[in-house]
Amino acid sequence: MVPEPIPTGTPETILVCVRGNSGSDKSSNARELRRRHGRGCALVEQDHLRRIVLRERGRPGGAAPALIEQTVRFALDHGYHVVLEGIMFSRHYRRMLTALRDGHRGRSLFCYLDVSLPETLRRHLTRPQATEFTAEEMGSWYAAHDVLGWRDELVIPETTVLEDAVVVIAAAVGLPRPAATTTRFRQSRDSSETLQGNGRRSPVTSAQAREVRQPGAVST
């Protein structure tokens, strides 16, 4: 028997989850989303809670998923919007993320930055922490196309620049955003394809944007 979801947040709160491999720019996307919104939006970073607060290695059965979930719920229950970011491998974090999705009373959007290993390594060289991890270590952590497989998961290809990714995520879930963007891609309906059969990205139409902004449309 599937347990009933534990409610969290309010119909007005917004939850955005940005996942991806190390070097996929998930932290930059999440921080920019929070910066653009301003006060009233909490940023919950997996690495800070797991590596700094708990000093825990990523492993099955660890305490990090529970601490992350409790932190997100605390912020939502106090009326904050939440941007959650991290690698959050599906094999370790699916249950926690599902509980947040099913329990959140407001709008929820789960995003995956689908970036290849060569591109993550290239981006890593531009980061301040480039000397902290080797290419071999990053390769050992890499999980290709680690999507959750949910119907409304927003899968963002590596060709999407940071500015455009932030704008599309903000528009999809209803956070404040700039008025225009130059790159569009469709919200994945099968959670695995971001391209049409002819290899061209499909634009997000105004009708689709209205649809995903409705409460419950993203989180069901």
N, C-alpha and C positions, 0 to 999 in steps of 0.2 A: 504494500500500500504506500502510495506516494504521500509524504507528509505535506500538510498545508503550508504554503509560504508564510513567512513571518513578515507582516507589513512593516514598511519603513518609509520615511519621508511624507510628503503631502502631494496633492494633485498639482501643486505649483512648482515643486522641486524638479530639477533636471539632473540626470546622471549620464555622464559621458565616460566611456572606458576606451582607452587607446592602447592597443597591444601591438607587439612586434618584436623582432629579434634585436639584439644589441647592435647599435649602429643604424637603426632604421629611422631615427629622428623622432621617435615617439615622445621623448621627454621635451624636445623643442616644440612639438605640436601641442602637447598638454600645457606647457607653461605659457605659450602664446594664447591659447584659448582662455586660460584663467586671467592673463593680463588684460586681454581685450574686454572681458566681462567686468573686471574690477572687484570691489568688495562684494562679499556675499557669495563668493564662489571658492570652495575649498579645493586645494590640490593635494591628492593622495598619491605618493610615489612608492611603488613596491620596493625599490632599492633602498630607500631611506628607512622604511620600517623593517625590512628583512636584514639588511647589511649593517645599518647604523644602530637602530634601536635594539634589535634582537641579536645582532651579530651572528646570524644563522646562515648556514649553507643551504642552497636550494636543494631540497630533498623531499620525497613523499613523507607525509606524516608530520611535517614541521609545523611550527606555531604561526608562521607568517600568514598563511591564508586566513586564519581566524582573526588575527590582529588587523589585517587589512579590511576584512568585512566589517568588524566592529567599528573601525575608524570611519569608514564610509557611512555606515548606518548612523553613527553619532552625529556626523555633519548633516546628513539629510534630515534626521529627526529634529535638528535645531534650525531647520529652515534654510540651510545652505544648499546651493547647487554644488555638485561634486564633479571634478575631473580626475579620474583614476587612470594611472598609467603604469606600465611595466611589461616585462616579457610575458609573465603569467602563462607559462606553458599550459596548453589545454589539458594535458594528462594530469596535472597537479591542481589546476585552479578551476576546472569546469564546474565542479559542484558549488564552489563559493560564488562564482559569477552567475550561475543559474539561480541561486538563492537571491542574489541582489536583483537580478532581472525580474524574477517572479514576484518578489516582495515589494518592489518600489511602486508607490502609488502614483508617481508622476511620470514624466517622459524619460525614456532610457534609450541610449544609442551605444552600441558596441562596434568598435572600429578595429580593423586589422591593417597594419602597414605592411604590404606584401613586397618585401625587398630581398633581392637575391644576395647570396653570400659575397660574391665579388663586389657588389655595390656597398654592402655594409662595411666591408674592409676598407674600401676607398673613403667612405664617410668617416670611419673611425680615425683615420689619419689626420683629419681636420679638427678633432675634438681635443680639448685641454687634457683629457685623461688618456690620450693616445699611448702613453708609455706605461700605463697601468696593466694593459692586457696585450698579449701577443696575438698574432694572426691565428696561431695554432689553438690558443684557448678559445677565441671567438668561434673558430670552426667547430670545436667540440661542443659548444653551446647551441649552435645554429639548428633550428628546426624549420624545414622548408614548408611554406604554406600552412602554417599551424592555425588554421581558422577554426572557429567553434562549430561551424556548420549550421548556424541559425539562419532562418529565411531572410531576416532583415539586417544581417550583419553587413556593415559597410566595409568593403574590401578596396583598399586604395593602392594602386600600382606604383612602382618605384619611379615612374616617369613623372609623377605629380610633384611639383615643387612645394615647399613648405607653405608659402603664402596661399596657394590654391587649396591645399589640403585643409588648412585651418578654416578657410572660408566655407568650404563645402560641409565640413563637420558642423560648424556653427549654424549654418542654414538648415541642415537636416534636423537638428534637435531644437532649434529655436533660440540659441544664444545670440547676443548682439554680434553683428558682423559688418564688414564693409559692403557697400552697395553692389559691387561688381566683381567678377572674376573672369579670368580668361581661359581656364581649363576646367572642363566638366567631365564627369564620368558617372555612369549609372550606379544606383545602389544595387548591390548584388542580391538577386532573388534566390539564387541557389547556393549562395555562400561560397562559391568556388570560382565563378567566372566574373571577370571584370571587363572582358572584351566580347564584342559580338563575333559571329562566325567569320565575318570578313576582316577581322583584325582591327577594326576601328572602334574606339571608345564611344559608347552611347551617352548622349548628354542627359543631365538631370532636367526633366521638364518642370515647368511651373506647377503642373498638376501633381507630379510626384513630390515636389517640395511641400505642397500644401498637405498631402497625404501623411507624410512622415512627421509633420508638426502636430498632428492630432494626438491628444493623450491616448496612450495605449497602442498606437499604430506601430511604434518602434519596438516596444517591449514585449509584445505578445508572441 
